[in-house]
Amino acid sequence: MKTHSRKIAVVIIVSLCLIAYYILYTAIIVNLNFPAILKIGLTVLMVAVTITTVMVLVERIREIKRGEDDDLGKY
């Protein structure tokens, strides 16, 4: 397995763990006895965070493929 493939796999695994956490958190909030507006607000927030996570995942994969392995090294 090439080095890039391993780095991409790690990024995907971490992102999937985060997304699973967000889904679990949302499911727990929806099933608790909270007001509907709070449930809707928290669900929208978690969907936004999940979308952001996917966008960051895609950008990081592009960076790895371009050879930008350590983007913090630039600063």
Buried (B, 14 or more C-beta within 10 A) or exposed (E): EEEBEEBBEEBEEEBEEBBEBBEEEBEEBEEEEEEEEEBEEBBEEBEEBBEEBEEEBEEBBEBBEEEEEEEEEEE
